[in-house]
Amino acid sequence: MKKMQKISALISALFLLSSVTLFTSCDQLVGKAKDTVENIETEIIDEALAKMGDNFISSYVDADTDSITLPKTIPDYESVRLSWTSSNEAIINPTTGAVTHNEGTDVDEVNLTATLSYDKKTRTKVYTVEVEQKSPDILGKAYAAMKSNFIVDYVEGDTITLPKTISGYDGVTITWTSSDSSIIDVTSGKVTHKEGTGVDEVTLTATLTYKGKNKTKEFKVKVSQKRNILSEAIAAMSEDLIPSVVTGDSITLPQTVPGYSDVSITWSSSNESIIDPKTGTVKHQKGTGDDNVTLTATLTYEGKTETKEYTVKVPQADKELTDAEILEVAKGKVEILYTAKKVFEEITLPNEIEVEGKTIALSYNCESDASTAVINNYGNEKSIKISKDIVDRTATVIVTLKYNEISDTKEISIKIPALSEYTSRGYNYDFLRRETKYTFNNATKVLTKVEDDFGENIKEGWQYSYEVLDNHKIKLTTLKVLEPMSEEWLTIDELIAQRCDQYIKLNELINNPPVSYEDLFEKLNEIAPMDQKTFERYIGYCGGQEGDSSEVQVTVINTLLELFTQMMGISEANTIEDVIKAEKRSILKSYPDNVDYTYIIVDTYNEKEYPDDFSLSFKAEYMKAKSWYDQRGSFSDDSYEYRIDSSSTDVKINGNYYIGNWNENYSSFTAKTNDNGKPLDEPFTINIQDNKDGTITISGGIISGSAKLSFNPEYL
């Protein structure tokens, strides 16, 4: 009631102040009214201050509480504005009330200052808040220290090491369980390989225990299956390996099987007087008939043996061969010697072959997986060009032999081993030499790509699981990313956790920026390790140089920190939850996830750029099942006046770049600064429509009408 009386008096005084008359006492009335207004305003703000009291906010925040309520108004005095500042924003954020607890067993004191404003009057009141520190989360930190490379993820040997402790975390013990103990025995670490040519995946679960509390973490381990080398080698020995008819004085008996160099072959003969298995000497008996000899190949590998038999017809000395037998002899002589030493290999094919003075004509036809073998005709000359793929392929060459009026065919099966690695050289964005190396693990279907700057010693790397589709297409999903400085492979989840932690620490630096470049370099190295050259590159990008004054350094430092948060795409985040959400969103958009690419392998002759004599490229496909913003690439018009890329925080409109933010579902983009970071006088928003056909339509903002943009695929 008392407050209402004061407000009523205030209104009366204001009315009196505005009712200026022609009387000479007007100045006295005005002065009296001003005094009345000022007195009433003072009484209101003082009463509001008194109303707050000492218990207006909590004076203690326990370790389990992550926020404190900071009222924006005072009960019964809603017209008095209330704002807050914090003596330590790293602990209590005065805008959101978010509380961050330091680790320890003590408390931190933070002074929160409330500023009351009423018209031109202000008052302040300081509240001291004790924030309980959190006990160190030993178990949680030990868990975080168990990165994806804590144990190997692929086993070819007979044992695996499973640590029982974690370095630096005394008191934390680890016990292991296996999803398939017949393959991995966690007690002994013994690994048993099943027979086959693929891999088996076993889930190993680590249970961390500390002071009665447990936490579990799973590791996926791929175990190579054990190939039956002998069976494979026997299968690789074709029926045409040994000629079925021998007219000459010798026969070639192979001592190894192509592709199985560790398998040895010994031969025995059912009639050594005709065919000597040690020398291959052939002796034709007298007569006009045939002698049949059985040759037995004994294959040996790691102490085990298997056999395969061949029956060979040896014409007697006075026999004249029939046309059919001449073709049979010719079939034994036809061969294609493929070495598989290079990615591209071209082999000359003869047009004819001689047998007993007779000429047999040859022609060829080829069937192969993914066109990995092609017959070329150069006039009267023929050749077969064989190219490796990123998976094992097979080519079948059908040779047609013709003599007189009869013909016969021979099938030659060529196994083309998968491409295992590829290296290219070029230049990075600083025009420094860069080498890129791709490594394919055909067993685990994992592609590893590593880029190395010559002279910079900065490596970047990515690991993808891959599935080869038809028509030279491959589906890629990112598994791990190589951190350039630490050279540590991180899963996407580990990368998200690391980046969020880095953002939090960067935010603390923004609130308390270092005053020198040396101090900044040290602080940034604690957050994200980098070398001096990389640091200097960033400083130069932000307009700084050696010898800057302390004032310039502070400006450059703030620009650099803003650049980092902008690069992370989360400069608008207000809470840790915002950071995690935005950073996860940004990272997941940065790396392929279940994306189709077309790959091309091209024969080259530029050893400087392509030391392996071939080039390999991957181009993203437009995927109709995905929204426009999940495509791996950008959208632009023919004149390149417009360019939109949902993975970037900038867009190109009317030939100019603008920086801003996307909304939640990428249907609009709000531009806030130009490409130099200067705020726009009038921010604008453009709208994006997904046409679901490889195009998008943009409109609004500074766009006149609308523009239709087409998909531009990215190259891996």
C-alpha positions in Angstrom: 0.0 0.0 0.0 2.8 2.3 0.9 4.5 1.6 -2.5 1.3 2.5 -4.3 1.0 5.8 -2.4 4.6 6.7 -3.5 3.9 5.9 -7.1 0.7 8.0 -6.9 2.6 10.9 -5.5 5.2 10.4 -8.2 2.5 10.7 -10.9 1.1 13.8 -9.2 4.5 15.4 -9.1 5.1 14.6 -12.8 1.8 16.2 -13.6 2.7 19.2 -11.6 6.0 19.4 -13.5 4.3 19.4 -16.9 1.7 22.0 -16.0 3.7 25.1 -16.5 1.7 28.3 -16.1 2.4 31.9 -16.8 2.6 32.8 -13.1 5.9 34.1 -11.8 5.9 31.2 -9.2 6.2 28.6 -12.1 10.0 28.1 -11.5 9.4 27.5 -7.8 6.7 24.9 -8.6 9.0 23.1 -11.1 11.8 23.0 -8.7 9.6 21.6 -6.0 8.3 18.9 -8.4 11.8 17.8 -9.4 12.8 17.4 -5.8 9.7 15.4 -5.1 10.3 13.1 -8.1 14.0 12.5 -7.1 13.1 11.8 -3.5 10.4 9.3 -4.5 12.8 7.5 -6.9 15.4 7.3 -4.2 13.0 5.9 -1.8 11.8 3.2 -4.3 15.3 2.0 -5.3 16.4 2.0 -1.6 13.4 0.0 -0.6 14.0 -2.5 -3.4 17.6 -2.9 -2.3 16.4 -3.5 1.3 13.8 -5.9 0.0 16.6 -8.1 -1.5 18.1 -8.8 1.9 21.0 -11.2 2.5 19.2 -14.3 1.4 18.0 -13.1 -2.0 20.1 -15.8 -3.7 21.7 -19.0 -2.4 25.0 -18.5 -0.6 26.2 -22.1 -1.1 26.2 -24.3 -4.2 26.9 -28.0 -3.5 28.9 -30.2 -5.8 25.8 -31.9 -7.3 24.2 -28.6 -8.4 25.1 -27.1 -11.8 23.2 -23.8 -11.7 22.2 -21.0 -9.4 19.1 -18.9 -9.8 19.8 -15.2 -10.4 16.5 -13.3 -10.4 15.9 -10.6 -13.0 13.3 -8.7 -10.9 12.6 -8.0 -7.3 9.1 -8.9 -5.8 6.8 -5.9 -5.5 9.5 -3.8 -7.4 9.2 -5.1 -10.9 9.9 -1.6 -12.4 13.4 -1.8 -10.9 15.8 -3.4 -13.3 18.3 -6.0 -12.0 21.5 -7.2 -13.6 24.4 -9.4 -12.4 28.2 -9.6 -12.7 30.5 -12.3 -11.4 34.0 -12.1 -10.0 34.8 -15.4 -11.6 32.7 -16.2 -14.7 34.6 -19.5 -15.2 32.8 -20.7 -12.1 29.5 -18.8 -12.2 28.2 -17.5 -15.4 26.1 -14.3 -14.5 24.1 -14.5 -17.7 22.9 -18.1 -17.5 23.5 -19.0 -13.9 25.5 -22.0 -15.0 27.9 -23.3 -12.4 31.2 -25.0 -13.1 32.9 -26.8 -10.2 36.6 -27.0 -9.8 38.1 -30.3 -8.7 39.2 -30.6 -5.1 37.9 -31.0 -1.6 37.5 -27.3 -0.7 35.1 -24.5 -1.8 35.6 -21.5 -4.1 34.2 -18.1 -3.2 32.6 -16.1 -6.0 31.3 -12.5 -5.5 28.1 -11.9 -7.4 27.2 -8.2 -7.8 23.6 -7.2 -8.3 23.1 -3.8 -9.9 19.7 -2.2 -9.4 18.6 0.5 -11.9 15.5 2.8 -11.6 15.4 5.7 -14.0 18.8 7.3 -13.4 19.3 5.9 -9.9 21.5 2.8 -9.4 22.4 0.7 -6.3 24.7 -2.4 -6.0 24.7 -5.2 -3.6 27.4 -7.9 -3.4 26.6 -11.5 -2.5 29.4 -14.0 -1.6 28.6 -17.5 -2.9 30.6 -20.6 -1.9 30.8 -23.2 -4.6 31.7 -26.6 -3.4 34.5 -28.3 -5.4 34.0 -31.7 -6.9 36.0 -34.7 -5.8 38.3 -35.8 -8.7 36.5 -38.3 -10.9 39.3 -40.8 -11.0 37.1 -43.5 -12.5 35.7 -41.1 -15.2 39.2 -39.9 -16.1 40.5 -43.4 -16.3 37.6 -44.3 -18.6 38.4 -41.2 -20.8 42.1 -42.3 -20.9 41.0 -45.6 -22.5 41.0 -44.3 -26.0 40.1 -46.5 -29.0 43.7 -47.5 -29.4 44.0 -48.7 -25.8 44.1 -52.2 -27.3 44.6 -53.3 -30.9 41.6 -53.4 -33.1 42.9 -56.0 -35.5 44.7 -59.3 -34.7 46.7 -61.4 -37.1 48.9 -63.1 -34.5 48.1 -65.7 -31.8 47.9 -63.4 -28.8 46.5 -60.0 -27.7 47.6 -57.9 -24.8 44.8 -56.9 -22.4 46.1 -54.4 -19.7 44.9 -54.9 -16.2 45.7 -51.3 -15.1 45.9 -47.8 -16.6 49.0 -45.8 -16.3 48.6 -42.7 -14.1 45.5 -44.0 -12.3 46.6 -46.0 -9.3 43.9 -48.0 -7.7 41.9 -48.5 -10.9 41.7 -52.1 -12.0 40.5 -53.6 -15.2 38.8 -57.0 -15.8 37.9 -58.2 -19.3 35.1 -60.3 -20.8 34.8 -61.6 -24.4 31.8 -62.0 -26.6 33.4 -65.1 -28.1 35.9 -66.8 -25.9 36.5 -69.5 -28.5 38.3 -66.8 -30.5 39.7 -64.5 -27.8 40.4 -65.9 -24.4 40.7 -62.9 -22.0 42.4 -64.9 -19.3 45.4 -66.0 -21.3 45.1 -63.5 -24.2 45.2 -66.4 -26.6 43.7 -65.8 -30.0 42.3 -68.7 -32.1 41.7 -68.0 -35.8 38.8 -69.7 -37.5 39.3 -71.1 -41.0 38.3 -68.8 -43.8 39.4 -65.8 -45.8 37.5 -63.0 -43.9 37.5 -61.7 -40.4 35.6 -62.3 -37.2 34.5 -59.5 -34.9 34.7 -59.9 -31.2 33.5 -57.5 -28.5 35.9 -57.2 -25.6 34.3 -55.5 -22.5 36.6 -53.7 -20.0 35.2 -53.2 -16.5 37.0 -50.5 -14.6 36.7 -50.7 -10.8 37.7 -48.0 -8.3 36.7 -47.9 -4.7 33.7 -50.1 -5.2 32.4 -48.3 -8.3 32.4 -49.7 -11.8 32.4 -48.4 -15.3 32.4 -50.4 -18.5 33.8 -49.8 -22.0 33.5 -51.9 -25.1 36.2 -52.5 -27.8 35.5 -54.1 -31.2 38.4 -56.3 -32.3 38.6 -57.9 -35.7 40.4 -61.2 -35.9 41.7 -62.4 -39.2 40.5 -65.8 -40.2 43.1 -68.4 -41.0 43.2 -69.3 -44.6 43.6 -72.9 -45.7 46.6 -72.1 -47.9 47.0 -75.7 -49.1 43.4 -75.9 -50.3 43.7 -72.5 -51.9 46.9 -73.5 -53.7 45.4 -76.8 -54.9 42.4 -74.8 -56.3 44.7 -72.4 -58.0 46.4 -75.2 -59.9 44.3 -75.3 -63.0 43.7 -78.4 -65.1 45.7 -76.8 -67.8 48.7 -76.3 -65.6 50.3 -79.4 -67.1 49.7 -80.1 -70.9 47.5 -83.1 -71.5 49.6 -84.1 -74.5 53.4 -83.9 -74.6 55.2 -84.1 -78.0 58.5 -82.6 -77.1 61.5 -84.0 -75.2 60.7 -82.1 -71.9 57.8 -80.9 -69.8 57.8 -78.0 -67.3 56.8 -79.1 -63.8 56.3 -75.9 -61.7 57.9 -75.8 -58.3 55.6 -73.1 -56.9 52.0 -72.0 -57.3 51.5 -68.3 -58.5 50.4 -66.3 -55.6 51.5 -68.9 -53.0 55.2 -68.6 -52.9 55.4 -70.2 -49.4 53.9 -73.5 -50.8 56.5 -75.9 -52.3 55.7 -78.6 -54.9 57.4 -81.9 -55.5 56.5 -84.2 -58.3 56.3 -88.0 -58.8 55.7 -90.0 -61.9 53.8 -93.2 -62.5 56.4 -94.1 -65.1 59.8 -92.4 -64.6 61.2 -94.1 -67.7 58.9 -92.0 -69.8 58.7 -88.8 -67.7 61.4 -88.0 -65.1 59.7 -85.9 -62.4 63.1 -84.5 -61.2 64.3 -83.2 -64.6 61.1 -83.1 -66.6 62.8 -85.2 -69.4 60.3 -87.0 -71.7 61.3 -90.2 -73.6 58.9 -91.3 -76.3 58.6 -95.1 -76.6 58.7 -96.9 -79.9 55.4 -97.5 -81.6 52.5 -95.7 -83.1 50.3 -95.5 -80.0 50.2 -93.5 -76.8 51.6 -93.9 -73.3 49.6 -92.4 -70.4 51.6 -91.2 -67.4 50.2 -89.9 -64.1 52.1 -87.0 -62.6 51.4 -86.3 -58.9 52.1 -82.9 -57.4 52.6 -82.9 -53.6 52.1 -79.5 -52.1 53.8 -78.7 -48.7 53.0 -75.8 -46.4 54.0 -75.5 -42.7 54.6 -79.2 -42.5 51.2 -80.2 -44.0 50.8 -81.8 -47.5 48.1 -82.2 -50.1 48.3 -83.8 -53.6 46.9 -83.3 -57.0 47.2 -85.6 -60.0 47.5 -84.9 -63.7 47.2 -87.5 -66.5 49.6 -86.8 -69.5 49.4 -88.5 -72.9 52.9 -89.2 -74.4 52.6 -90.1 -78.1 55.0 -92.9 -79.1 57.8 -92.1 -81.5 56.3 -93.2 -84.8 52.8 -91.9 -84.2 51.4 -89.1 -86.5 49.2 -86.7 -84.5 45.6 -86.1 -85.5 44.4 -82.5 -85.9 42.6 -82.8 -82.6 45.8 -83.9 -80.9 47.7 -81.1 -82.5 45.1 -78.6 -80.9 45.5 -80.4 -77.6 49.2 -79.9 -77.7 48.8 -76.3 -78.7 46.4 -75.7 -75.7 49.2 -76.8 -73.4 51.5 -74.2 -74.8 49.1 -71.3 -74.7 49.6 -69.1 -71.6 49.3 -65.6 -70.3 52.1 -64.6 -67.9 50.6 -62.1 -65.5 53.0 -61.0 -62.7 50.7 -58.6 -60.8 53.7 -56.5 -59.9 52.1 -53.3 -61.2 48.6 -51.8 -61.0 48.4 -51.7 -64.8 50.0 -54.5 -66.8 49.8 -55.0 -70.6 50.7 -58.4 -72.0 51.2 -59.1 -75.7 49.0 -62.0 -77.1 50.3 -64.1 -80.0 48.1 -64.5 -83.1 49.4 -68.0 -83.7 51.4 -70.9 -82.3 53.6 -73.6 -83.8 53.2 -77.3 -83.0 55.2 -80.0 -84.9 55.7 -77.5 -87.7 51.9 -76.8 -87.9 50.5 -73.3 -87.5 47.5 -72.9 -85.1 45.6 -69.6 -85.3 44.6 -68.0 -81.9 41.8 -65.5 -81.1 40.8 -64.1 -77.7 37.7 -63.0 -75.8 37.8 -61.7 -72.2 35.3 -61.6 -69.3 36.3 -59.8 -66.2 34.9 -58.2 -63.0 34.4 -54.5 -63.3 36.3 -54.4 -66.7 39.6 -55.0 -65.0 40.9 -56.9 -68.1 40.4 -55.7 -71.6 41.6 -57.1 -75.0 43.2 -54.4 -77.2 43.6 -54.8 -81.0 46.4 -52.8 -82.6 46.1 -53.9 -86.3 47.5 -57.4 -86.4 48.8 -57.2 -82.8 46.8 -58.0 -79.8 47.3 -57.5 -76.1 45.4 -57.8 -72.8 45.6 -54.9 -70.3 45.0 -55.9 -66.7 44.3 -53.3 -64.0 44.0 -53.9 -60.3 41.0 -52.7 -58.4 40.5 -52.0 -54.7 39.2 -55.5 -54.1 40.3 -58.8 -55.5 39.0 -59.4 -59.1 39.0 -62.2 -61.6 39.4 -62.2 -65.3 38.7 -65.2 -67.6 40.3 -65.2 -71.0 38.8 -67.6 -73.6 41.4 -68.6 -76.2 40.0 -70.1 -79.4 42.5 -72.3 -81.2 41.8 -73.2 -84.9 43.6 -75.7 -87.1 42.4 -76.8 -90.5 38.7 -77.2 -90.1 38.5 -77.9 -86.4 38.7 -75.6 -83.4 38.9 -75.9 -79.6 38.9 -73.5 -76.7 41.0 -73.0 -73.6 39.9 -70.9 -70.5 42.7 -69.1 -68.7 41.6 -67.7 -65.3 43.6 -64.7 -64.0 43.4 -63.7 -60.4 43.9 -60.0 -60.0 45.0 -59.1 -56.4 43.5 -56.0 -54.8 45.3 -52.7 -54.8 47.0 -52.3 -51.4 48.3 -48.8 -51.4 48.5 -45.6 -53.5 50.6 -42.5 -53.1 50.2 -39.1 -54.8 52.1 -35.8 -54.4 50.9 -32.2 -54.8 50.6 -28.9 -52.9 48.7 -27.8 -49.9 47.0 -24.4 -49.3 50.4 -22.8 -48.5 51.9 -24.2 -51.7 54.0 -26.6 -49.8 54.7 -30.1 -51.1 52.2 -32.6 -49.7 52.2 -36.4 -50.0 49.0 -38.3 -49.7 49.0 -42.0 -49.1 46.0 -44.4 -49.2 46.3 -47.9 -47.7 43.6 -50.5 -48.2 43.2 -53.4 -45.8 41.3 -55.9 -47.9 40.7 -58.2 -44.9 39.1 -55.6 -42.6 37.8 -53.4 -45.4 39.4 -50.3 -43.8 40.8 -47.5 -46.0 43.5 -45.3 -44.3 44.4 -41.9 -45.8 47.3 -39.9 -44.5 48.5 -36.5 -45.7 52.0 -35.4 -44.9 53.4 -31.9 -45.5 57.0 -32.1 -46.6 59.1 -29.9 -44.3 56.2 -29.1 -42.0 55.9 -32.6 -40.4 52.2 -32.0 -40.0 50.2 -35.2 -40.6 46.5 -35.5 -41.1 44.7 -38.8 -41.4 41.4 -40.5 -41.8 40.2 -44.1 -41.5 37.1 -45.3 -43.3 35.3 -48.6 -43.4 34.5 -49.3 -47.0 32.1 -51.5 -49.1 32.8 -51.8 -52.8 29.6 -51.6 -54.8 29.0 -52.1 -58.5 30.2 -49.8 -61.3 33.3 -48.6 -59.5 31.4 -47.2 -56.5 32.4 -47.4 -52.9 30.5 -46.7 -49.7 32.6 -44.9 -47.0 32.0 -44.4 -43.3 34.5 -42.5 -41.1 35.9 -44.6 -38.3 38.8 -42.5 -36.9 40.6 -39.2 -37.4 44.3 -38.6 -36.9 45.1 -35.6 -34.7 47.9 -33.7 -36.5 50.1 -32.8 -33.6 49.7 -35.8 -31.3 49.4 -38.2 -34.2 46.8 -40.0 -32.2 43.9 -41.8 -33.9 40.5 -40.8 -32.4 37.1 -42.2 -33.0 34.4 -39.6 -33.8 33.0 -39.8 -30.3 36.5 -39.2 -28.9 37.0 -36.3 -31.3 33.7 -34.7 -30.2 34.7 -35.0 -26.5 38.1 -33.6 -27.2 36.8 -30.6 -29.2 34.1 -29.8 -26.6 36.8 -29.8 -23.9 38.9 -27.5 -26.0 36.0 -25.1 -26.5 35.4 -24.9 -22.8 39.1 -24.0 -22.2 39.1 -21.6 -25.1 36.0 -19.9 -23.6 38.0 -19.4 -20.4 40.8 -17.8 -22.4 38.4 -15.4 -24.0 37.2 -14.3 -20.6 40.9 -13.9 -19.4 43.0 -13.4 -22.6 46.8 -13.7 -22.3 48.6 -10.4 -22.7 51.5 -11.7 -24.8 51.9 -14.1 -27.8 54.3 -16.2 -25.7 51.7 -16.7 -23.0 49.1 -17.4 -25.6 51.3 -20.0 -27.4 51.8 -21.8 -24.1 48.1 -21.7 -23.2 47.0 -22.9 -26.7 49.5 -25.8 -26.5 47.8 -26.9 -23.3 44.4 -26.9 -25.1 45.4 -28.2 -28.6 49.1 -28.9 -29.2 50.7 -27.1 -32.2 54.2 -26.2 -33.3 55.6 -22.7 -33.4 55.2 -22.4 -37.2 51.5 -23.3 -37.1 51.0 -20.8 -34.2 52.8 -18.0 -36.2 50.6 -18.8 -39.2 47.4 -18.3 -37.1 48.8 -15.0 -35.6 49.6 -13.7 -39.1 46.2 -14.6 -40.3 44.7 -12.4 -37.6 46.9 -9.4 -38.5 49.6 -9.8 -35.9 53.4 -9.9 -36.1 56.5 -10.0 -33.9 57.0 -6.8 -32.0 53.4 -5.8 -31.6 52.5 -3.6 -28.7 50.6 -5.2 -25.8 47.4 -3.4 -26.9 47.7 -4.8 -30.5 48.5 -8.3 -29.1 45.3 -8.3 -27.0 43.3 -7.4 -30.1 45.0 -10.1 -32.2 44.5 -12.6 -29.4 40.8 -11.9 -29.2 40.5 -12.1 -33.0 42.4 -15.4 -33.0 40.1 -16.9 -30.2 37.0 -15.7 -32.1 38.4 -17.3 -35.3 38.9 -20.6 -33.4 35.3 -20.6 -32.1 34.1 -19.6 -35.5 36.0 -22.5 -37.1 34.4 -24.8 -34.6 31.0 -23.5 -35.7 29.7 -22.9 -32.2 30.4 -19.2 -31.5 26.7 -18.6 -30.7 26.6 -21.4 -28.0 25.6 -20.2 -24.5 25.8 -23.4 -22.5 27.9 -26.6 -22.3 24.9 -28.4 -23.7 24.9 -26.1 -26.7 28.6 -26.6 -27.2 28.3 -30.4 -27.2 25.3 -30.4 -29.5 26.7 -27.9 -32.0 30.2 -29.5 -32.0 28.8 -33.0 -32.6 26.6 -31.6 -35.4 29.6 -29.9 -36.9 32.0 -32.9 -36.7 29.4 -35.4 -38.0 29.0 -33.1 -41.1 32.7 -32.9 -41.6 33.3 -36.6 -42.2 31.6 -39.1 -44.6 29.0 -41.2 -43.0 27.6 -44.0 -45.2 28.3 -42.0 -48.3 28.7 -43.3 -51.9 31.7 -42.3 -54.0 32.6 -43.1 -57.5 36.3 -44.0 -57.8 38.5 -44.0 -60.8 41.9 -45.6 -61.3 43.9 -44.1 -64.2 47.2 -45.2 -65.7 49.7 -42.3 -65.6 53.2 -41.5 -66.7 54.0 -38.7 -64.3 56.3 -40.3 -61.7 56.9 -37.0 -60.0 53.3 -36.6 -59.0 52.3 -40.2 -59.1 55.2 -42.4 -58.0 53.1 -45.5 -58.4 52.4 -44.8 -62.1 48.7 -44.5 -61.6 46.2 -42.1 -60.1 43.2 -42.8 -57.9 40.3 -40.4 -57.1 37.0 -40.5 -55.2 34.1 -38.3 -56.2 31.0 -38.1 -54.0 27.7 -39.2 -55.5 24.4 -37.3 -55.0 22.3 -39.5 -52.8 18.6 -39.1 -53.3 17.8 -40.7 -49.9 19.7 -37.9 -48.1 18.6 -34.3 -47.5 20.5 -31.6 -49.4 22.5 -30.6 -46.3 23.8 -34.2 -45.8 25.3 -34.4 -49.3 29.1 -34.5 -49.5 29.6 -31.3 -51.6 28.4 -27.8 -52.2 25.7 -26.2 -54.4 26.3 -23.4 -56.9 25.1 -21.8 -60.0 26.8 -21.8 -63.4 28.3 -18.4 -63.0 29.4 -19.2 -59.4 27.7 -16.0 -58.1 26.1 -18.2 -55.4 27.6 -21.0 -53.4 26.1 -22.9 -50.5 27.7 -25.5 -48.3 26.0 -26.7 -45.2 29.2 -27.8 -43.6 30.6 -24.3 -43.8 29.7 -21.1 -41.8 29.9 -18.9 -44.8 27.9 -18.6 -48.0 28.4 -16.8 -51.3 25.6 -14.5 -52.4 25.7 -12.1 -55.4 29.5 -12.8 -55.7 30.3 -11.9 -52.0 30.9 -14.2 -49.1 29.1 -13.8 -45.8 29.6 -15.5 -42.4 26.7 -16.5 -40.2 24.7 -19.4 -38.8 22.3 -22.1 -39.9 19.0 -22.8 -38.3 18.3 -26.3 -36.8 17.1 -28.0 -40.0 19.2 -26.1 -42.5 16.2 -24.4 -44.1 17.6 -20.9 -43.6 20.9 -19.1 -43.1 21.4 -15.8 -41.3 24.4 -13.7 -42.5 25.9 -11.5 -39.8 29.4 -10.5 -41.0 31.2 -10.1 -44.3 34.1 -12.5 -45.1 36.5 -10.1 -43.2 34.5 -10.5 -40.0 33.0 -7.0 -40.1 29.4 -7.0 -38.8 26.8 -6.2 -41.3 24.7 -3.0 -40.9 21.6 -5.1 -41.6 22.0 -8.9 -41.1 19.8 -10.9 -43.5 18.4 -14.4 -43.8 18.1 -16.5 -46.9 15.8 -19.5 -47.3 16.8 -22.9 -48.8 14.4 -25.3 -50.5 15.5 -28.9 -51.2 14.2 -29.9 -54.7 15.3 -33.5 -54.1 16.8 -33.8 -57.6 20.4 -32.6 -57.0 19.4 -28.9 -56.9 18.2 -26.4 -54.3 16.4 -23.1 -54.6 17.5 -20.1 -52.5 15.6 -16.9 -51.9 15.1 -14.0 -49.5 17.5 -11.6 -47.9 19.5 -9.7 -50.5 18.6 -12.2 -53.3 16.4 -10.7 -56.0 13.8 -13.3 -56.6 15.3 -16.7 -56.3 18.3 -18.8 -57.6 18.6 -22.4 -58.5 21.8 -24.1 -57.5 23.2 -27.5 -58.6 25.2 -30.1 -56.6 29.0 -30.0 -56.9 30.5 -33.2 -55.5 33.4 -33.2 -53.2 36.6 -35.2 -53.8 37.9 -37.3 -51.0 
